Amino acid sequence: MAQPSTRFSDNYEVKEELGKGAFSVVRRCVQKATGLEFAAKIINTKKLSARDFQKLEREARICRKLQHPNIVRLHDSIQEESYHYLVFDL
């Protein structure tokens, strides 16, 4: 069986910007396999201190565990060389 790709660009098509912060940008994206739309928080990890990177990993762990109708769900988390992608409900 083929392994799914762990590269963000292989799995998602990036669309327009929805918001921006100091270290990240949120963009609408479409999952290529399903056509479903999500919000991708794209974090430039080169700009993060070691402490900020730990906070990012903690945020991803917490988001994976959260399941509540009033909280957006984390669908995917992909770490690449310079960016970390958190894919949430749109």
N, C-alpha and C positions, 0 to 999 in steps of 0.2 A: 504494500500500500504506500502511496506517495505521501510524504510529509508535507503539511501545509507550510507555506512560506512565512517566515517571521519578519519579512521586510514590509513596512507600512505601505509603501508605494505599490507593492505587488498585490495587496489585498484591498486597498481603498483608493478612490479617486478624490482628490482634494478639490473643494469648491471655494466659495467666497468666505471672506473673513467675517466672523460674528462678534469678535471682541479681542482685546489685546491687553497684556499686562507687561510688567518689567522683564520677566523671563519667559513669557509664553504668549502664544496667540491661539485663539479658538477659531476653528474653521469648520464649516459644514463639509461633510465627506459622504461618499456613497460607497458601500461595500460592493466590490466588483462581482462577487459570487451570487449575491442576492438582490442587489439593487436597493437595499434598505439604506435610509439616511441616518447619519449620526452626527454628533458634535465631537470633533477631535481637538483635545487640548495638546498643543505641540510645544514642548518645553525644550529650550536650548540648554542642554546640560553643560556646555562649555562655559556658560556664564555663571554656573552655580558653584558655590563653595562646597566643601565636603559636608558641612552641616546642612546646607540647603538640599543637597542631594539625598541625605538621610531623611529629611522631611518629605521629599518627593516620594521616596520608597514607602514611607509610613502612610502617606496619603493614598497611594495605590493599594496598599494592604487593607486599609480601612474601607476604601470604596468597594473593594471586592466583596467584603463581608456585609455591606449594607443592603438590605432588601426591604424597602418601604414604599408604598404607593406615592408618597409625596417627595421622594428623593430620586434624582436621576440615577439610573443604573450604569455601572461601569461594565462595558461589554468586552473590552480588549485593552491590553497594556503591552506596548511594544517598545523595547529598548534598542536603539541603534547607536552608532558611534558618537554622534553629536547631538542627538535628539531622543527624547522619550515621548511617546504618544499615548495619551489616555483617551479612549474612545467611549463616549457616553451617549445615552439616549438624547435625541434632539428635542 
